[in-house]
Amino acid sequence: MHRLVLAFINSMRALRHLAKHEKAVQQELILFMLSIPLAAVVAPSTLSFLLLTGSVLFLIMIEVLNTGIEAACDAVSRDFHREIQIAKDCGSLAVLISIILVATTWCYTIWTVFFS
């Protein structure tokens, strides 16, 4: 149980840091807070609600991992290295894919609710 408590404390420290210093995470946290009441109105079922809000949480998770990759790369070297650029670009691609997932999930749900 002690390990879980320490892991939770570490996670909250990371969340506090990201919410304070990372613009993308700030925007995604706002998006998540807005998505909860909007999904409650739009979602035709509990499963749809979970998919809508879960897709935004997934985006935040990928953004957190991307930020971790960038921080690790910057800790290794601030100089240009092709391998570091590829690592950072891959993290950015993962964020883009998760944004597409969020947009697709929301568009599909809204389309089926209002136009089907």
N, CA, C and O atoms as a printed pandas DataFrame, in Angstrom:
     atom_number atom_name residue_name chain_id  residue_number  x_coord  y_coord  z_coord
0              1         N          MET        A               1    0.825   -1.198    0.000
1              2        CA          MET        A               1    0.000    0.000    0.000
2              3         C          MET        A               1    0.869    1.261    0.000
3              4         O          MET        A               1    0.511    2.271   -0.606
4              5         N          HIS        A               2    2.001    1.191    0.678
5              6        CA          HIS        A               2    2.901    2.336    0.761
6              7         C          HIS        A               2    3.407    2.737   -0.623
7              8         O          HIS        A               2    3.505    3.924   -0.935
8              9         N          ARG        A               3    3.726    1.744   -1.448
9             10        CA          ARG        A               3    4.183    2.037   -2.812
10            11         C          ARG        A               3    3.113    2.751   -3.624
11            12         O          ARG        A               3    3.421    3.657   -4.399
12            13         N          LEU        A               4    1.857    2.349   -3.451
13            14        CA          LEU        A               4    0.761    3.006   -4.161
14            15         C          LEU        A               4    0.621    4.457   -3.739
15            16         O          LEU        A               4    0.372    5.331   -4.569
16            17         N          VAL        A               5    0.777    4.709   -2.463
17            18        CA          VAL        A               5    0.696    6.081   -1.954
18            19         C          VAL        A               5    1.831    6.917   -2.540
19            20         O          VAL        A               5    1.603    8.046   -2.975
20            21         N          LEU        A               6    3.036    6.384   -2.555
21            22        CA          LEU        A               6    4.176    7.112   -3.125
22            23         C          LEU        A               6    4.003    7.340   -4.627
23            24         O          LEU        A               6    4.329    8.411   -5.138
24            25         N          ALA        A               7    3.493    6.337   -5.325
25            26        CA          ALA        A               7    3.250    6.489   -6.759
26            27         C          ALA        A               7    2.203    7.572   -7.011
27            28         O          ALA        A               7    2.337    8.364   -7.943
28            29         N          PHE        A               8    1.169    7.606   -6.183
29            30        CA          PHE        A               8    0.143    8.635   -6.309
30            31         C          PHE        A               8    0.731   10.027   -6.068
31            32         O          PHE        A               8    0.429   10.967   -6.803
32            33         N          ILE        A               9    1.560   10.154   -5.049
33            34        CA          ILE        A               9    2.198   11.446   -4.743
34            35         C          ILE        A               9    3.073   11.893   -5.912
35            36         O          ILE        A               9    3.036   13.058   -6.307
36            37         N          ASN        A              10    3.857   10.970   -6.463
37            38        CA          ASN        A              10    4.690   11.298   -7.622
38            39         C          ASN        A              10    3.845   11.714   -8.820
39            40         O          ASN        A              10    4.190   12.660   -9.529
40            41         N          SER        A              11    2.754   11.018   -9.045
41            42        CA          SER        A              11    1.863   11.337  -10.165
42            43         C          SER        A              11    1.234   12.717  -10.001
43            44         O          SER        A              11    1.131   13.473  -10.967
44            45         N          MET        A              12    0.820   13.043   -8.792
45            46        CA          MET        A              12    0.223   14.359   -8.549
46            47         C          MET        A              12    1.256   15.476   -8.698
47            48         O          MET        A              12    0.925   16.574   -9.146
48            49         N          ARG        A              13    2.505   15.198   -8.323
49            50        CA          ARG        A              13    3.575   16.173   -8.527
50            51         C          ARG        A              13    3.774   16.431  -10.022
51            52         O          ARG        A              13    3.931   17.578  -10.442
52            53         N          ALA        A              14    3.767   15.368  -10.818
53            54        CA          ALA        A              14    3.904   15.518  -12.271
54            55         C          ALA        A              14    2.714   16.280  -12.851
55            56         O          ALA        A              14    2.898   17.163  -13.689
56            57         N          LEU        A              15    1.499   15.950  -12.417
57            58        CA          LEU        A              15    0.308   16.640  -12.913
58            59         C          LEU        A              15    0.356   18.121  -12.567
59            60         O          LEU        A              15    0.037   18.969  -13.400
60            61         N          ARG        A              16    0.751   18.426  -11.347
61            62        CA          ARG        A              16    0.865   19.824  -10.918
62            63         C          ARG        A              16    1.882   20.572  -11.787
63            64         O          ARG        A              16    1.630   21.698  -12.216
64            65         N          HIS        A              17    3.023   19.941  -12.042
65            66        CA          HIS        A              17    4.054   20.566  -12.875
66            67         C          HIS        A              17    3.547   20.789  -14.298
67            68         O          HIS        A              17    3.708   21.873  -14.857
68            69         N          LEU        A              18    2.939   19.769  -14.875
69            70        CA          LEU        A              18    2.451   19.885  -16.254
70            71         C          LEU        A              18    1.331   20.912  -16.368
71            72         O          LEU        A              18    1.291   21.689  -17.321
72            73         N          ALA        A              19    0.427   20.914  -15.402
73            74        CA          ALA        A              19   -0.683   21.867  -15.438
74            75         C          ALA        A              19   -0.193   23.299  -15.287
75            76         O          ALA        A              19   -0.843   24.234  -15.756
76            77         N          LYS        A              20    0.936   23.470  -14.642
77            78        CA          LYS        A              20    1.477   24.811  -14.415
78            79         C          LYS        A              20    2.378   25.285  -15.553
79            80         O          LYS        A              20    2.425   26.481  -15.841
80            81         N          HIS        A              21    3.097   24.361  -16.208
81            82        CA          HIS        A              21    4.145   24.755  -17.139
82            83         C          HIS        A              21    3.936   24.343  -18.592
83            84         O          HIS        A              21    4.594   24.896  -19.472
84            85         N          GLU        A              22    3.056   23.405  -18.875
85            86        CA          GLU        A              22    2.903   22.894  -20.247
86            87         C          GLU        A              22    1.584   23.369  -20.850
87            88         O          GLU        A              22    0.506   22.943  -20.432
88            89         N          LYS        A              23    1.685   24.246  -21.828
89            90        CA          LYS        A              23    0.504   24.840  -22.454
90            91         C          LYS        A              23   -0.419   23.781  -23.051
91            92         O          LYS        A              23   -1.637   23.859  -22.889
92            93         N          ALA        A              24    0.151   22.793  -23.738
93            94        CA          ALA        A              24   -0.685   21.754  -24.363
94            95         C          ALA        A              24   -1.477   20.985  -23.309
95            96         O          ALA        A              24   -2.656   20.694  -23.511
96            97         N          VAL        A              25   -0.843   20.658  -22.193
97            98        CA          VAL        A              25   -1.543   19.939  -21.124
98            99         C          VAL        A              25   -2.617   20.834  -20.512
99           100         O          VAL        A              25   -3.709   20.358  -20.202
100          101         N          GLN        A              26   -2.327   22.110  -20.334
101          102        CA          GLN        A              26   -3.330   23.039  -19.813
102          103         C          GLN        A              26   -4.566   23.055  -20.713
103          104         O          GLN        A              26   -5.696   22.983  -20.230
104          105         N          GLN        A              27   -4.340   23.149  -22.020
105          106        CA          GLN        A              27   -5.466   23.181  -22.966
106          107         C          GLN        A              27   -6.247   21.874  -22.929
107          108         O          GLN        A              27   -7.477   21.880  -22.974
108          109         N          GLU        A              28   -5.536   20.758  -22.848
109          110        CA          GLU        A              28   -6.215   19.466  -22.832
110          111         C          GLU        A              28   -6.973   19.230  -21.525
111          112         O          GLU        A              28   -8.020   18.582  -21.532
112          113         N          LEU        A              29   -6.468   19.738  -20.421
113          114        CA          LEU        A              29   -7.209   19.633  -19.159
114          115         C          LEU        A              29   -8.492   20.456  -19.213
115          116         O          LEU        A              29   -9.532   20.024  -18.717
116          117         N          ILE        A              30   -8.418   21.638  -19.814
117          118        CA          ILE        A              30   -9.632   22.449  -20.007
118          119         C          ILE        A              30  -10.606   21.704  -20.913
119          120         O          ILE        A              30  -11.805   21.654  -20.639
120          121         N          LEU        A              31  -10.081   21.123  -22.000
121          122        CA          LEU        A              31  -10.923   20.335  -22.906
122          123         C          LEU        A              31  -11.598   19.194  -22.163
123          124         O          LEU        A              31  -12.776   18.918  -22.386
124          125         N          PHE        A              32  -10.863   18.532  -21.286
125          126        CA          PHE        A              32  -11.447   17.433  -20.513
126          127         C          PHE        A              32  -12.555   17.923  -19.599
127          128         O          PHE        A              32  -13.614   17.301  -19.513
128          129         N          MET        A              33  -12.315   19.041  -18.910
129          130        CA          MET        A              33  -13.345   19.579  -18.020
130          131         C          MET        A              33  -14.602   19.977  -18.792
131          132         O          MET        A              33  -15.718   19.800  -18.305
132          133         N          LEU        A              34  -14.417   20.511  -19.988
133          134        CA          LEU        A              34  -15.569   20.856  -20.832
134          135         C          LEU        A              34  -16.245   19.616  -21.405
135          136         O          LEU        A              34  -17.457   19.603  -21.624
136          137         N          SER        A              35  -15.455   18.578  -21.645
137          138        CA          SER        A              35  -16.016   17.376  -22.266
138          139         C          SER        A              35  -16.957   16.616  -21.340
139          140         O          SER        A              35  -17.856   15.922  -21.816
140          141         N          ILE        A              36  -16.772   16.731  -20.046
141          142        CA          ILE        A              36  -17.611   15.972  -19.111
142          143         C          ILE        A              36  -19.080   16.400  -19.211
143          144         O          ILE        A              36  -19.936   15.551  -19.462
144          145         N          PRO        A              37  -19.405   17.694  -19.023
145          146        CA          PRO        A              37  -20.820   18.053  -19.148
146          147         C          PRO        A              37  -21.342   17.929  -20.581
147          148         O          PRO        A              37  -22.502   17.571  -20.788
148          149         N          LEU        A              38  -20.498   18.222  -21.564
149          150        CA          LEU        A              38  -20.937   18.101  -22.951
150          151         C          LEU        A              38  -21.234   16.647  -23.304
151          152         O          LEU        A              38  -22.231   16.356  -23.966
152          153         N          ALA        A              39  -20.382   15.747  -22.868
153          154        CA          ALA        A              39  -20.619   14.324  -23.125
154          155         C          ALA        A              39  -21.867   13.842  -22.396
155          156         O          ALA        A              39  -22.587   12.982  -22.903
156          157         N          ALA        A              40  -22.127   14.387  -21.218
157          158        CA          ALA        A              40  -23.332   14.003  -20.477
158          159         C          ALA        A              40  -24.591   14.379  -21.249
159          160         O          ALA        A              40  -25.602   13.681  -21.173
160          161         N          VAL        A              41  -24.530   15.477  -21.988
161          162        CA          VAL        A              41  -25.674   15.916  -22.787
162          163         C          VAL        A              41  -25.764   15.142  -24.096
163          164         O          VAL        A              41  -26.852   14.741  -24.509
164          165         N          VAL        A              42  -24.635   14.934  -24.742
165          166        CA          VAL        A              42  -24.607   14.360  -26.094
166          167         C          VAL        A              42  -24.714   12.838  -26.090
167          168         O          VAL        A              42  -25.389   12.265  -26.946
168          169         N          ALA        A              43  -24.065   12.187  -25.150
169          170        CA          ALA        A              43  -23.953   10.727  -25.176
170          171         C          ALA        A              43  -25.308   10.050  -25.001
171          172         O          ALA        A              43  -26.042   10.340  -24.056
172          173         N          PRO        A              44  -25.629    9.142  -25.925
173          174        CA          PRO        A              44  -26.909    8.426  -25.811
174          175         C          PRO        A              44  -26.866    7.288  -24.787
175          176         O          PRO        A              44  -27.910    6.744  -24.427
176          177         N          SER        A              45  -25.680    6.927  -24.320
177          178        CA          SER        A              45  -25.562    5.832  -23.356
178          179         C          SER        A              45  -24.349    6.067  -22.465
179          180         O          SER        A              45  -23.516    6.934  -22.729
180          181         N          THR        A              46  -24.276    5.273  -21.410
181          182        CA          THR        A              46  -23.127    5.358  -20.515
182          183         C          THR        A              46  -21.845    4.988  -21.255
183          184         O          THR        A              46  -20.799    5.601  -21.042
184          185         N          LEU        A              47  -21.931    3.988  -22.120
185          186        CA          LEU        A              47  -20.752    3.588  -22.891
186          187         C          LEU        A              47  -20.278    4.723  -23.788
187          188         O          LEU        A              47  -19.074    4.962  -23.889
188          189         N          SER        A              48  -21.185    5.418  -24.432
189          190        CA          SER        A              48  -20.808    6.560  -25.271
190          191         C          SER        A              48  -20.166    7.662  -24.439
191          192         O          SER        A              48  -19.182    8.270  -24.861
192          193         N          PHE        A              49  -20.717    7.919  -23.267
193          194        CA          PHE        A              49  -20.137    8.915  -22.363
194          195         C          PHE        A              49  -18.696    8.543  -22.013
195          196         O          PHE        A              49  -17.802    9.388  -22.036
196          197         N          LEU        A              50  -18.486    7.269  -21.691
197          198        CA          LEU        A              50  -17.144    6.808  -21.343
198          199         C          LEU        A              50  -16.189    6.904  -22.532
199          200         O          LEU        A              50  -15.020    7.252  -22.361
200          201         N          LEU        A              51  -16.673    6.599  -23.725
201          202        CA          LEU        A              51  -15.829    6.711  -24.919
202          203         C          LEU        A              51  -15.467    8.165  -25.207
203          204         O          LEU        A              51  -14.322    8.463  -25.547
204          205         N          LEU        A              52  -16.417    9.056  -25.075
205          206        CA          LEU        A              52  -16.157   10.470  -25.346
206          207         C          LEU        A              52  -15.154   11.050  -24.351
207          208         O          LEU        A              52  -14.160   11.658  -24.749
208          209         N          THR        A              53  -15.412   10.865  -23.083
209          210        CA          THR        A              53  -14.498   11.414  -22.079
210          211         C          THR        A              53  -13.192   10.623  -22.030
211          212         O          THR        A              53  -12.126   11.194  -21.798
212          213         N          GLY        A              54  -13.273    9.325  -22.244
213          214        CA          GLY        A              54  -12.068    8.497  -22.247
214          215         C          GLY        A              54  -11.121    8.835  -23.382
215          216         O          GLY        A              54   -9.904    8.749  -23.222
216          217         N          SER        A              55  -11.668    9.220  -24.528
217          218        CA          SER        A              55  -10.791    9.592  -25.642
218          219         C          SER        A              55   -9.989   10.849  -25.300
219          220         O          SER        A              55   -8.829   10.971  -25.693
220          221         N          VAL        A              56  -10.598   11.772  -24.578
221          222        CA          VAL        A              56   -9.871   12.979  -24.168
222          223         C          VAL        A              56   -8.820   12.623  -23.108
223          224         O          VAL        A              56   -7.713   13.160  -23.129
224          225         N          LEU        A              57   -9.158   11.734  -22.199
225          226        CA          LEU        A              57   -8.165   11.271  -21.217
226          227         C          LEU        A              57   -7.001   10.567  -21.911
227          228         O          LEU        A              57   -5.847   10.717  -21.510
228          229         N          PHE        A              58   -7.313    9.801  -22.951
229          230        CA          PHE        A              58   -6.264    9.134  -23.725
230          231         C          PHE        A              58   -5.339   10.172  -24.352
231          232         O          PHE        A              58   -4.119   10.006  -24.340
232          233         N          LEU        A              59   -5.911   11.236  -24.896
233          234        CA          LEU        A              59   -5.108   12.322  -25.466
234          235         C          LEU        A              59   -4.185   12.923  -24.407
235          236         O          LEU        A              59   -3.006   13.160  -24.674
236          237         N          ILE        A              60   -4.713   13.169  -23.214
237          238        CA          ILE        A              60   -3.888   13.718  -22.135
238          239         C          ILE        A              60   -2.767   12.750  -21.776
239          240         O          ILE        A              60   -1.633   13.169  -21.543
240          241         N          MET        A              61   -3.076   11.463  -21.732
241          242        CA          MET        A              61   -2.060   10.468  -21.417
242          243         C          MET        A              61   -0.931   10.483  -22.444
243          244         O          MET        A              61    0.243   10.429  -22.079
244          245         N          ILE        A              62   -1.278   10.556  -23.715
245          246        CA          ILE        A              62   -0.261   10.582  -24.767
246          247         C          ILE        A              62    0.552   11.875  -24.684
247          248         O          ILE        A              62    1.764   11.862  -24.899
248          249         N          GLU        A              63   -0.104   12.976  -24.377
249          250        CA          GLU        A              63    0.610   14.253  -24.214
250          251         C          GLU        A              63    1.594   14.185  -23.049
251          252         O          GLU        A              63    2.701   14.715  -23.142
252          253         N          VAL        A              64    1.204   13.545  -21.968
253          254        CA          VAL        A              64    2.087   13.377  -20.819
254          255         C          VAL        A              64    3.311   12.543  -21.215
255          256         O          VAL        A              64    4.439   12.892  -20.867
256          257         N          LEU        A              65    3.092   11.460  -21.932
257          258        CA          LEU        A              65    4.210   10.632  -22.392
258          259         C          LEU        A              65    5.114   11.404  -23.353
259          260         O          LEU        A              65    6.338   11.299  -23.278
260          261         N          ASN        A              66    4.510   12.176  -24.254
261          262        CA          ASN        A              66    5.290   12.993  -25.182
262          263         C          ASN        A              66    6.152   14.002  -24.425
263          264         O          ASN        A              66    7.318   14.203  -24.763
264          265         N          THR        A              67    5.587   14.627  -23.416
265          266        CA          THR        A              67    6.344   15.586  -22.612
266          267         C          THR        A              67    7.491   14.885  -21.884
267          268         O          THR        A              67    8.581   15.441  -21.757
268          269         N          GLY        A              68    7.246   13.675  -21.411
269          270        CA          GLY        A              68    8.303   12.900  -20.768
270          271         C          GLY        A              68    9.432   12.572  -21.726
271          272         O          GLY        A              68   10.605   12.654  -21.361
272          273         N          ILE        A              69    9.083   12.199  -22.951
273          274        CA          ILE        A              69   10.101   11.927  -23.972
274          275         C          ILE        A              69   10.925   13.182  -24.238
275          276         O          ILE        A              69   12.154   13.129  -24.294
276          277         N          GLU        A              70   10.237   14.314  -24.401
277          278        CA          GLU        A              70   10.943   15.568  -24.672
278          279         C          GLU        A              70   11.859   15.954  -23.508
279          280         O          GLU        A              70   12.983   16.404  -23.730
280          281         N          ALA        A              71   11.392   15.783  -22.285
281          282        CA          ALA        A              71   12.211   16.125  -21.116
282          283         C          ALA        A              71   13.439   15.220  -21.040
283          284         O          ALA        A              71   14.539   15.686  -20.741
284          285         N          ALA        A              72   13.254   13.932  -21.309
285          286        CA          ALA        A              72   14.393   13.007  -21.276
286          287         C          ALA        A              72   15.402   13.351  -22.364
287          288         O          ALA        A              72   16.609   13.335  -22.123
288          289         N          CYS        A              73   14.914   13.660  -23.554
289          290        CA          CYS        A              73   15.810   14.041  -24.653
290          291         C          CYS        A              73   16.575   15.316  -24.321
291          292         O          CYS        A              73   17.775   15.411  -24.580
292          293         N          ASP        A              74   15.883   16.293  -23.750
293          294        CA          ASP        A              74   16.541   17.549  -23.384
294          295         C          ASP        A              74   17.566   17.343  -22.269
295          296         O          ASP        A              74   18.569   18.054  -22.205
296          297         N          ALA        A              75   17.312   16.375  -21.396
297          298        CA          ALA        A              75   18.266   16.089  -20.324
298          299         C          ALA        A              75   19.544   15.453  -20.874
299          300         O          ALA        A              75   20.628   15.639  -20.320
300          301         N          VAL        A              76   19.407   14.704  -21.966
301          302        CA          VAL        A              76   20.574   14.070  -22.585
302          303         C          VAL        A              76   21.423   15.119  -23.292
303          304         O          VAL        A              76   22.641   15.171  -23.117
304          305         N          SER        A              77   20.762   15.956  -24.096
305          306        CA          SER        A              77   21.513   16.967  -24.841
306          307         C          SER        A              77   20.556   18.007  -25.406
307          308         O          SER        A              77   19.469   17.680  -25.884
308          309         N          ARG        A              78   20.974   19.248  -25.342
309          310        CA          ARG        A              78   20.200   20.324  -25.964
310          311         C          ARG        A              78   20.697   20.585  -27.382
311          312         O          ARG        A              78   20.074   21.330  -28.138
312          313         N          ASP        A              79   21.829   19.965  -27.739
313          314        CA          ASP        A              79   22.357   20.097  -29.095
314          315         C          ASP        A              79   21.505   19.277  -30.061
315          316         O          ASP        A              79   20.782   18.367  -29.656
316          317         N          PHE        A              80   21.604   19.618  -31.347
317          318        CA          PHE        A              80   20.842   18.885  -32.346
318          319         C          PHE        A              80   21.465   17.502  -32.560
319          320         O          PHE        A              80   22.662   17.367  -32.813
320          321         N          HIS        A              81   20.615   16.488  -32.449
321          322        CA          HIS        A              81   20.970   15.111  -32.786
322          323         C          HIS        A              81   19.804   14.537  -33.578
323          324         O          HIS        A              81   18.650   14.670  -33.169
324          325         N          ARG        A              82   20.090   13.916  -34.679
325          326        CA          ARG        A              82   19.037   13.356  -35.540
326          327         C          ARG        A              82   18.171   12.364  -34.760
327          328         O          ARG        A              82   16.949   12.361  -34.910
328          329         N          GLU        A              83   18.787   11.536  -33.940
329          330        CA          GLU        A              83   18.038   10.527  -33.185
330          331         C          GLU        A              83   17.076   11.182  -32.189
331          332         O          GLU        A              83   15.955   10.708  -32.002
332          333         N          ILE        A              84   17.515   12.263  -31.557
333          334        CA          ILE        A              84   16.647   12.982  -30.617
334          335         C          ILE        A              84   15.491   13.628  -31.369
335          336         O          ILE        A              84   14.357   13.622  -30.889
336          337         N          GLN        A              85   15.771   14.183  -32.542
337          338        CA          GLN        A              85   14.704   14.767  -33.354
338          339         C          GLN        A              85   13.666   13.706  -33.721
339          340         O          GLN        A              85   12.465   13.968  -33.664
340          341         N          ILE        A              86   14.120   12.522  -34.095
341          342        CA          ILE        A              86   13.196   11.439  -34.448
342          343         C          ILE        A              86   12.354   11.044  -33.237
343          344         O          ILE        A              86   11.147   10.839  -33.365
344          345         N          ALA        A              87   12.978   10.937  -32.064
345          346        CA          ALA        A              87   12.236   10.580  -30.846
346          347         C          ALA        A              87   11.159   11.619  -30.547
347          348         O          ALA        A              87   10.020   11.268  -30.240
348          349         N          LYS        A              88   11.521   12.902  -30.638
349          350        CA          LYS        A              88   10.550   13.965  -30.376
350          351         C          LYS        A              88    9.455   13.987  -31.439
351          352         O          LYS        A              88    8.287   14.208  -31.119
352          353         N          ASP        A              89    9.821   13.762  -32.691
353          354        CA          ASP        A              89    8.822   13.732  -33.763
354          355         C          ASP        A              89    7.855   12.563  -33.598
355          356         O          ASP        A              89    6.667   12.690  -33.895
356          357         N          CYS        A              90    8.365   11.425  -33.126
357          358        CA          CYS        A              90    7.488   10.272  -32.884
358          359         C          CYS        A              90    6.489   10.569  -31.765
359          360         O          CYS        A              90    5.322   10.185  -31.850
360          361         N          GLY        A              91    6.947   11.249  -30.724
361          362        CA          GLY        A              91    6.037   11.655  -29.651
362          363         C          GLY        A              91    4.970   12.597  -30.167
363          364         O          GLY        A              91    3.801   12.489  -29.795
364          365         N          SER        A              92    5.372   13.521  -31.024
365          366        CA          SER        A              92    4.431   14.457  -31.621
366          367         C          SER        A              92    3.419   13.727  -32.502
367          368         O          SER        A              92    2.235   14.065  -32.503
368          369         N          LEU        A              93    3.878   12.737  -33.244
369          370        CA          LEU        A              93    2.968   11.937  -34.077
370          371         C          LEU        A              93    1.948   11.197  -33.212
371          372         O          LEU        A              93    0.774   11.108  -33.571
372          373         N          ALA        A              94    2.392   10.674  -32.087
373          374        CA          ALA        A              94    1.471    9.977  -31.183
374          375         C          ALA        A              94    0.376   10.928  -30.696
375          376         O          ALA        A              94   -0.787   10.534  -30.599
376          377         N          VAL        A              95    0.737   12.170  -30.390
377          378        CA          VAL        A              95   -0.260   13.168  -29.985
378          379         C          VAL        A              95   -1.227   13.435  -31.140
379          380         O          VAL        A              95   -2.438   13.502  -30.929
380          381         N          LEU        A              96   -0.704   13.585  -32.349
381          382        CA          LEU        A              96   -1.569   13.825  -33.506
382          383         C          LEU        A              96   -2.553   12.674  -33.719
383          384         O          LEU        A              96   -3.733   12.909  -33.981
384          385         N          ILE        A              97   -2.083   11.452  -33.610
385          386        CA          ILE        A              97   -2.970   10.291  -33.768
386          387         C          ILE        A              97   -4.054   10.306  -32.699
387          388         O          ILE        A              97   -5.208    9.993  -32.992
388          389         N          SER        A              98   -3.709   10.660  -31.481
389          390        CA          SER        A              98   -4.720   10.687  -30.419
390          391         C          SER        A              98   -5.708   11.834  -30.628
391          392         O          SER        A              98   -6.880   11.701  -30.275
392          393         N          ILE        A              99   -5.261   12.953  -31.193
393          394        CA          ILE        A              99   -6.187   14.042  -31.531
394          395         C          ILE        A              99   -7.177   13.572  -32.596
395          396         O          ILE        A              99   -8.367   13.873  -32.515
396          397         N          ILE        A             100   -6.689   12.840  -33.585
397          398        CA          ILE        A             100   -7.574   12.293  -34.624
398          399         C          ILE        A             100   -8.583   11.332  -34.004
399          400         O          ILE        A             100   -9.751   11.323  -34.393
400          401         N          LEU        A             101   -8.142   10.523  -33.042
401          402        CA          LEU        A             101   -9.044    9.606  -32.342
402          403         C          LEU        A             101  -10.139   10.369  -31.600
403          404         O          LEU        A             101  -11.310    9.995  -31.664
404          405         N          VAL        A             102   -9.762   11.440  -30.896
405          406        CA          VAL        A             102  -10.746   12.254  -30.169
406          407         C          VAL        A             102  -11.742   12.868  -31.148
407          408         O          VAL        A             102  -12.953   12.790  -30.941
408          409         N          ALA        A             103  -11.234   13.473  -32.204
409          410        CA          ALA        A             103  -12.118   14.128  -33.185
410          411         C          ALA        A             103  -13.056   13.126  -33.831
411          412         O          ALA        A             103  -14.240   13.412  -34.006
412          413         N          THR        A             104  -12.552   11.972  -34.183
413          414        CA          THR        A             104  -13.378   10.941  -34.820
414          415         C          THR        A             104  -14.459   10.437  -33.868
415          416         O          THR        A             104  -15.614   10.278  -34.263
416          417         N          THR        A             105  -14.087   10.189  -32.632
417          418        CA          THR        A             105  -15.042    9.695  -31.635
418          419         C          THR        A             105  -16.160   10.710  -31.403
419          420         O          THR        A             105  -17.337   10.350  -31.384
420          421         N          TRP        A             106  -15.791   11.974  -31.227
421          422        CA          TRP        A             106  -16.784   13.010  -30.988
422          423         C          TRP        A             106  -17.650   13.259  -32.222
423          424         O          TRP        A             106  -18.872   13.367  -32.110
424          425         N          CYS        A             107  -17.029   13.350  -33.388
425          426        CA          CYS        A             107  -17.807   13.593  -34.616
426          427         C          CYS        A             107  -18.780   12.457  -34.894
427          428         O          CYS        A             107  -19.933   12.699  -35.250
428          429         N          TYR        A             108  -18.326   11.225  -34.736
429          430        CA          TYR        A             108  -19.210   10.077  -34.971
430          431         C          TYR        A             108  -20.398   10.091  -34.009
431          432         O          TYR        A             108  -21.541    9.882  -34.415
432          433         N          THR        A             109  -20.115   10.338  -32.739
433          434        CA          THR        A             109  -21.191   10.329  -31.742
434          435         C          THR        A             109  -22.180   11.456  -32.003
435          436         O          THR        A             109  -23.391   11.237  -31.981
436          437         N          ILE        A             110  -21.674   12.654  -32.250
437          438        CA          ILE        A             110  -22.565   13.786  -32.523
438          439         C          ILE        A             110  -23.375   13.542  -33.791
439          440         O          ILE        A             110  -24.567   13.843  -33.837
440          441         N          TRP        A             111  -22.731   12.997  -34.817
441          442        CA          TRP        A             111  -23.443   12.706  -36.072
442          443         C          TRP        A             111  -24.569   11.697  -35.841
443          444         O          TRP        A             111  -25.687   11.897  -36.315
444          445         N          THR        A             112  -24.281   10.621  -35.120
445          446        CA          THR        A             112  -25.315    9.611  -34.920
446          447         C          THR        A             112  -26.443   10.104  -34.023
447          448         O          THR        A             112  -27.593    9.703  -34.205
448          449         N          VAL        A             113  -26.137   10.962  -33.066
449          450        CA          VAL        A             113  -27.167   11.455  -32.156
450          451         C          VAL        A             113  -28.067   12.456  -32.846
451          452         O          VAL        A             113  -29.286   12.398  -32.685
452          453         N          PHE        A             114  -27.499   13.369  -33.610
453          454        CA          PHE        A             114  -28.289   14.464  -34.171
454          455         C          PHE        A             114  -28.727   14.278  -35.616
455          456         O          PHE        A             114  -29.667   14.941  -36.053
456          457         N          PHE        A             115  -28.079   13.402  -36.369
457          458        CA          PHE        A             115  -28.397   13.293  -37.781
458          459         C          PHE        A             115  -28.817   11.905  -38.231
459          460         O          PHE        A             115  -28.979   11.676  -39.430
460          461         N          SER        A             116  -28.997   10.978  -37.308
461          462        CA          SER        A             116  -29.435    9.626  -37.690
462          463         C          SER        A             116  -30.843    9.344  -37.242
463          464         O          SER        A             116  -31.361    8.254  -37.484
